[in-house]
Every structure is written in C-alpha cells, then in structure tokens.
Amino acid sequence: MSAIRTASNYPIVFDDLLDVPFTEEMFVGYIVPEVKSIAFHEENKTTVVRWSDGTKTVVRCGEGENWSEYSAFVAALAKRMFGSTSAVKKIIDRCDLKKIAQRKEEAIRAERQRQDEAAKRNREKRIRRLAREMAEREEAYDLYVREKEGPQGEDGADG
C-alpha cells in the first residue's frame, strides 16, 4: 500500500485513488497547501513563498546559476514537497539516467579492476609455486647425480 503525508499530515492512500482521476484540486490543498503569496527578490536571488497553512519556504539561487521567477517558485515547491533542497538533490541524483549509467560504469570498472587484481595475484601465486617446484626438482636432480657418481672423499677429490 502506497501512502504519502499531506499538508495536514493525513495520509492519502494511492491504492484507494486508482480509479479516481487526479485533479489539481486534489493536489493543491491536500498534498501541498495553497500559495498565499510569493515575494521575488531578484537583487539577492531569493524567493519567499508563504503557504495557506501559515508556513513559508525560502529558496536562494546558487552561485553562477541563472535566476528566474519560474525556477525559483518550482524550487520552493519542490523544497516544500520533499522537505529540503538536499532531499530534492538526492532524488535527482538517484533518478537521473545519466548518473545511473555513470554509477553502473563505475561499478563495472571497479569489478574489472578487482578481477584483474585477482588474476594478477593468481599468476604470481602460480609463478611462485612453479619456481618452488623447479627448485625441488633441481635439488632432487643434484641429489640423483651425486648418488650416481658414487661416494667422494671428505675433501671432494676423487681417490
């Protein structure tokens, strides 16, 4: 069951509304209170929206961003609906198709790197094992050759 909190904090259950056409009246006043007033301050790129429930939402334009009345109001509305601008940014980051693709590419790159490092460790392990086996074979061969030559004197010279 999907539910959201309304402006008056009563949940609207979407399952109950599936057969009801969605209208602006359902949105305004229930999910977000009506707008009482909007004050645009272009000089400092600030917008203040006062809502019918007595609350206000203040948004400021970021450094280097273009300010417009429309984008300021939409930012205030999003901030009101989701609680904060950081919550809105998290939604954008989570749902942005380019960022989703970027995260997938990074995950693939990290997995490839992990696999390459594992393959390198396995190669180095195999080389050490082969070197150890070769040393053991060489030692066994030396022992075989010494036994084949027979006993030698204490000083190593033939007698």
Order of alpha helices (4+ residues) and beta strands (2+ residues): beta-beta-alpha-beta-beta-beta-alpha-alpha-alpha
